[in-house]
Amino acid sequence: MPSASLWWDLFHPEEWLRNPLFLIGVLFQIWMCIDAIRRGEWIWAVCIVVFTVFSALLYFFMVYRQQGPVGGGLSGFELPGARDRARLKQIMNRIHHLDHARDHLDLADHLFAQGKFEKAEASYRASLQRDPQDLDAIAHLGQCLLRRKRAAEAKPLLEAALAQQPKHDYGHTQMALAETQTALGDTDAALATWEAVLAQHGYARAKVQYAELLLSRGRKAEAQTLLRELIEDDRFSPRFQRARDKTWIRRAGKLL
């Protein structure tokens, strides 16, 4: 395993031919360095460049494995569901042997988390064919249709789920409804829905999009206060939460 820094690796290509492992280490460091830059993990990027390939290995296990590839799936949007291959294999085995509605829902959530919305929609519909009353399947299909730019189809599904369970999915279904209302141009309803969300939760996703609507209405001072508080709070948030909210914190910074 190479022990030189990325700079040494780059400017001594003769080492690549003498030691194949050296070349593997160089490529791995470059890969992790680019990933860190794309995530805005500047301290990690510097460590990967300045120090040995072991910094890249640490980054791989502590950041890349935890958060997944940049651009994969969704940024800032969450749905329940595992992403790992072992989990997927278990789900497929259950569908093959049992074919229950919940198994199709688990598969759909998995596909949704990967950003495969067309396939996710088909699995949500398969789940609803087996259990038309499943609130999770109804609400998640609504979210899926929203991501597919079909807000008009998403709206009645999200409203139906919330009519039965106003706090469904810990506010995520309500946030999806607010996004749907915004997409359909119903900003009055969207503002009211975001306010209802923020009365119960402090999601960065909600605060940023609510602030965007405030700005569109000329309520600049309210929006700026909300965004500054969000960015300040983020500084003291746990690491996992900062990773989850990074997309929204950047968006808040751009708005300011």
N, C-alpha and C positions, 0 to 999 in steps of 0.2 A: 504494500500500500504506500502510495507516495506520501512524502512528508513535507514537500515544498508548498509555498503559497501559490495562489492562482497566478500572480504576476510572474513568478519564476517559471511556472508551468507554461505560460503563454509564450515566453520569449526564449525557451530552450526546447524547440521541437525535436532536437536530436535525441532527447530523453524518451520521446514517444516511441521511437523505433527500437530502442534498447530494452524497454520494459513495457509490455502491453498493459500492465496494471496501471502504469503511470498515465497512459492515455485515457484509460477508463476513469481514473481519478480526476483528470483535467476536465473531461466532458461532464462528469458529475458535478464538479464545483461550478462550472459555467451554468449548468442547468439550474442548480439551486440558487446561484447568484441572481440570475434573470428572474426566477420565481419570486425571490425576496424583493427585488426592485418593483416588480409588478404589483406586489401586495403593499408596497410602501413600508416594508420592514427594513428601514435603512441601517439600523444597528446590525442586524443579521447580515445584510449585504456587505457591510464593511468587514465584519468578522470573517465572512467566507472569502473575501478578496485578500485580506491581510494575513490570515492565519492558515492553518493546514486544512486538508480535505476533511479532517475530523469535525471542523466547524460546520461543513456542509452536511455531514452525517447527523450531527446534532439538530441542525435545522430541519432535515428531512423527517426525523422522528418527532420533534417537538412542535413543528408548525405544519409542514406539508402533509404529513399523515393525519394530523388532527383536523385540518381545514379542507383538505382535498385540493385538486388542481384549480388554479385561477381560471375563472370563466366557466368552470364546470357547474352545471346545475344553476341554482339561483343565488343572487347576491342580495342579502338583506331580507329575503322572504323565507319563512320557515313553514314546514308542515311536519307532523309526526311521521317517522319512518326511518328505518336504517338504510345505510348505503353500501355496506360491505358485501362482497360477493358471497360469503358464506350465508349471510342472511337471505340474499336473493335465491340461492339454491334451496334453502329451506322452504321459502314461499312457493317456489315452483313445484317442489315435491308435494306440498300440501294441496296445491291446486290440482295436480295430476291425480292424487289419490282421493281427495275429499271434495274438491270443487265447491267450497263454501264461499258465501258472499264476502266474509271477512278476509279470506285469503286473497281474493281479487282486489279488495280494498288495500291490503298491505302492499301488493304488487304495484297498484296504481300510485300509492304514496311514494314508493321507492322510485318509480319512473319520474314522478313529478319532481322529486328532490334532485334528480339528475338533469332536469330540464327537457326531458323527452315527453313533451306535452301531448302530442298526437297519440302515442301509445298509452300514456296515462289516461287520456279520455276514454279510450276503448276499454281499459280495465275498470275504470269507475262505472261505466255503463254496464259492464258485465256483472259487477257487484250489485248494482241496482236492479238488474233483472232478477237476481236471486233474493234480494231483500230491498224492495222499493222504499221502505220506511227508515232506512239507516241514515241518521242525520250526518254522520261523518262523510259517507259517500256522497250525499246530496251537496253538502257544503264544499267538499274538496273538488267535486266536479265543477261547481261554480267557480272556484278559484282557478281551476285548470282552464276553463273557457275564458276567463278574464285574461290569463296569460296568453291565450291564443287570439286575443284581440276581438273576442266575441262577447262584449260586455252586456249587450241586450239579452243574450241567452243566459248569462251568468246571474243577472240581477234577481230573477224570480227564485232561483235555487238558493241563493244566499239569504234572501228574505224569508223563504220557507223554513230554512234551518233556524234562523234567528227568532222566528215567530214561536217556535217550540222551545228554544233554549237560547235566550238572549246573550248569555255569556259563553256560548259555544267556542271550543278551542281556545279558551283563555283570551278572548278578544281578537283572535286572528281572523275569524269569520267576519266579525264586524269591521275590521280594517279592510278586508277584501271588498266588503259592500261599499265602504267609503271610496275606495279606488274605482269601483265600478260606477258609482254615482258621478265621480269626477270625469271618468272616461265618456260618460253619456252627456256631460255638460250640465248636470244638475248640481251646481256648486253649493246652493243653499242647503240641500239635503246632505251633501258631503261634509260641509262645515259642521252641521249638527251631529252627524255620525262620528266625526273625529272628536268632537267635544265629549260625546258619550264615552268613547274609548278612553280618552285621556282622564276622564273622571275616575276611571277604575285602574288604569295601567299607565306606566311611564315609558312605553316603547319608543325608541328613537325613530322607528319607521313611521309611527303616528305623528310625532312632534314635527318631523321635517315636512311631511306632506300637508299637515295642518298649517304650518308656517307658509308654505308655498301658496295655499289658498288665501291666507291672510294678506300676503303681498299682492296677490292678484286683485284684492279688494281695496288696496291702498292702505291697509292697516300695518304700515311698516314698523312702527315702534313695537307693537305687540309681537310681531314676527321676530324681530331682532332680539328682543328680550328672551323669547323662548329658545331661539337657536343658540344664543350665548350661554344660557343656563345648561343646555344640552351638552355643548362642547366642554364646558367647565366640569360638569358631572362626570363626563367620560374619562377625564384625567384620573379620577379616583375609583373607577369601576374595576371589578375583577378582570383578570386577563381574558377569560373565556367570553365575557360579555363584550369587552372591547373588540375582540376578534369578530364576534357576531354582528356588532353594530358599525363596523368600520365603513361599510358602504354608505351608511346614512350620515355618519359623522363627516365624511368627506363632502357629501352633498350639502350638509349644513354649512360647512366652511365656504363652499362656493357661493351659496346664497348670500352669506354675509359679505 
